[in-house]
Amino acid sequence: MIFFINDKIEKQKIAKEILSKLPEWFGIPESTQEYIDNCIDMPFWIEKEDNIIKGFITLKETSIYTAEIYVMGVLKTYHNNGIGKMLFNAFYNYAKQHNYEFIQVKTVKQGIYDIYDITNKFYKSLGFKELECFPTLWDKSNPCQIYIKSIV
C-alpha cells in the first residue's frame, strides 16, 4: 500500500535505508546524502507491505507549474513488480490535485550506462518525453537528461 509520510525523521531514515541499498544508482556519497537531507521538506510517499518498506518517491516544486521527481528508489528485490508505477501514480495524483501542469525528472542520458538505461525505459513507460540533455550539468561522465510529462 502507498502511504504519505509527514515525519521528517522518518523520511530521512527511509531515504537513507533505501538509497544505501541501491549503490548502482546512488553511489556518490555526497549526492546521496544531499537527497537524504533535502527530501525531509518535500512531499514523500512510500510503498509498504507486511511492515516492509519497498520504495519511496519525493516531490520537489521547481516552479508553480512543475513538480519534479526529486528522488525515487525501489529496492532491487521488488523491481518489475509495479511498485515504481504505484509510487508514481500517488505522486501524479498529488501533483494534479495541487494544479501542477507538468512533471519533470532528471536522470543520466540513455546509452551511457546500462543501469540507467533501465531507468530511462521506466520513465518512458510512464509517458515521459525527452525535453533536453545537459551534457555537463552533473559532469561529462553523467550527462543529465530531463524528461517531462504533461498532467492532464
C-alpha positions as CSV (number, residue, x, y, z in Angstrom):
1,M,0.0,0.0,0.0
2,I,1.0,3.6,-0.6
3,F,1.4,5.8,2.4
4,F,2.1,9.6,2.6
5,I,4.8,10.3,5.2
6,N,5.0,13.6,7.1
7,D,7.5,13.0,9.8
8,K,10.9,14.4,8.8
9,I,13.0,12.0,10.8
10,E,11.1,9.0,9.3
11,K,11.6,10.4,5.8
12,Q,15.3,10.7,6.4
13,K,15.5,7.2,7.9
14,I,13.6,5.7,5.0
15,A,15.6,7.5,2.3
16,K,18.9,6.5,3.8
17,E,17.8,2.9,4.2
18,I,16.5,2.5,0.6
19,L,19.2,4.6,-1.2
20,S,22.1,2.8,0.7
21,K,20.8,-0.5,-0.9
22,L,20.9,1.0,-4.4
23,P,24.6,1.8,-4.9
24,E,24.4,1.3,-8.7
25,W,22.2,4.4,-8.9
26,F,23.2,6.2,-5.7
27,G,26.9,5.5,-5.4
28,I,28.3,9.0,-4.9
29,P,28.1,9.6,-1.1
30,E,27.8,13.4,-1.2
31,S,25.0,13.3,-3.8
32,T,23.1,10.6,-1.9
33,Q,23.4,12.5,1.4
34,E,22.1,15.6,-0.4
35,Y,19.0,13.6,-1.4
36,I,18.5,12.3,2.1
37,D,18.9,15.7,3.6
38,N,16.7,17.6,1.2
39,C,13.8,15.2,0.9
40,I,12.7,15.8,4.5
41,D,10.9,19.0,3.5
42,M,9.2,17.5,0.4
43,P,6.0,15.5,-0.1
44,F,7.1,11.9,0.4
45,W,5.4,8.6,-0.3
46,I,6.3,5.0,0.5
47,E,5.1,1.6,-0.6
48,K,4.8,-0.6,2.4
49,E,3.5,-4.1,2.7
50,D,3.8,-6.6,5.6
51,N,5.8,-4.0,7.5
52,I,8.4,-3.8,4.7
53,I,9.1,-0.5,3.0
54,K,9.8,-1.4,-0.6
55,G,10.4,2.1,-2.1
56,F,9.7,5.8,-1.9
57,I,9.3,8.9,-4.1
58,T,9.6,12.6,-3.3
59,L,8.2,15.7,-5.0
60,K,10.1,19.0,-5.4
61,E,8.4,22.0,-6.8
62,T,10.6,23.6,-9.4
63,S,8.0,26.2,-10.4
64,I,4.3,26.9,-9.8
65,Y,3.7,24.8,-12.9
66,T,6.1,22.0,-12.4
67,A,6.7,19.2,-9.9
68,E,9.9,17.2,-10.1
69,I,10.5,13.6,-9.1
70,Y,13.4,14.7,-6.8
71,V,14.4,11.2,-5.8
72,M,12.9,7.8,-6.1
73,G,14.1,4.4,-5.0
74,V,12.7,0.9,-5.1
75,L,14.6,-2.0,-3.6
76,K,16.0,-4.2,-6.3
77,T,14.2,-7.2,-4.9
78,Y,10.9,-5.5,-5.9
79,H,11.8,-4.2,-9.3
80,N,9.4,-5.0,-12.1
81,N,6.5,-5.6,-9.6
82,G,4.6,-2.4,-10.3
83,I,5.9,-0.6,-7.1
84,G,7.5,2.3,-9.1
85,K,4.3,2.8,-11.0
86,M,2.2,2.8,-7.8
87,L,4.5,5.4,-6.3
88,F,4.4,7.5,-9.4
89,N,0.6,7.3,-9.5
90,A,0.4,8.7,-5.9
91,F,2.9,11.4,-7.0
92,Y,0.9,12.2,-10.1
93,N,-2.4,12.4,-8.3
94,Y,-1.0,14.8,-5.7
95,A,0.6,16.9,-8.5
96,K,-2.7,17.0,-10.3
97,Q,-4.7,17.9,-7.2
98,H,-2.2,20.8,-6.5
99,N,-2.6,22.2,-10.0
100,Y,0.8,21.5,-11.4
101,E,0.8,21.3,-15.2
102,F,4.0,19.3,-15.7
103,I,6.2,16.7,-14.1
104,Q,9.9,16.5,-14.8
105,V,12.6,14.1,-13.8
106,K,16.4,14.1,-14.3
107,T,18.4,11.1,-15.0
108,V,21.6,10.0,-16.8
109,K,21.1,10.1,-20.6
110,Q,20.2,6.8,-22.3
111,G,23.1,4.9,-23.8
112,I,25.7,5.9,-21.2
113,Y,25.2,3.2,-18.6
114,D,23.1,0.0,-18.8
115,I,21.7,0.5,-15.3
116,Y,20.4,4.0,-16.2
117,D,19.0,2.7,-19.5
118,I,16.6,0.7,-17.3
119,T,15.7,3.9,-15.5
120,N,15.1,5.7,-18.8
121,K,12.9,2.9,-20.0
122,F,10.9,3.1,-16.8
123,Y,10.2,6.8,-17.2
124,K,9.3,6.4,-20.9
125,S,6.9,3.6,-20.0
126,L,5.1,6.2,-17.7
127,G,4.7,8.6,-20.7
128,F,7.7,10.9,-20.1
129,K,9.2,12.5,-23.1
130,E,12.8,13.8,-23.6
131,L,12.9,17.5,-23.1
132,E,16.6,18.4,-23.1
133,C,20.0,16.9,-22.2
134,F,22.6,19.0,-20.3
135,P,25.9,17.2,-21.1
136,T,27.9,18.8,-18.2
137,L,25.2,19.8,-15.6
138,W,26.5,17.0,-13.3
139,D,29.7,16.1,-15.1
140,K,30.9,14.9,-18.6
141,S,30.5,11.2,-17.5
142,N,26.9,11.7,-16.4
143,P,25.0,13.8,-19.0
144,C,21.8,15.0,-17.4
145,Q,18.6,14.0,-19.4
146,I,15.5,15.9,-18.5
147,Y,12.2,14.2,-19.1
148,I,8.8,15.9,-18.9
149,K,5.2,14.7,-18.8
150,S,2.1,16.8,-19.0
151,I,-0.5,16.5,-16.4
152,V,-4.0,16.1,-17.9
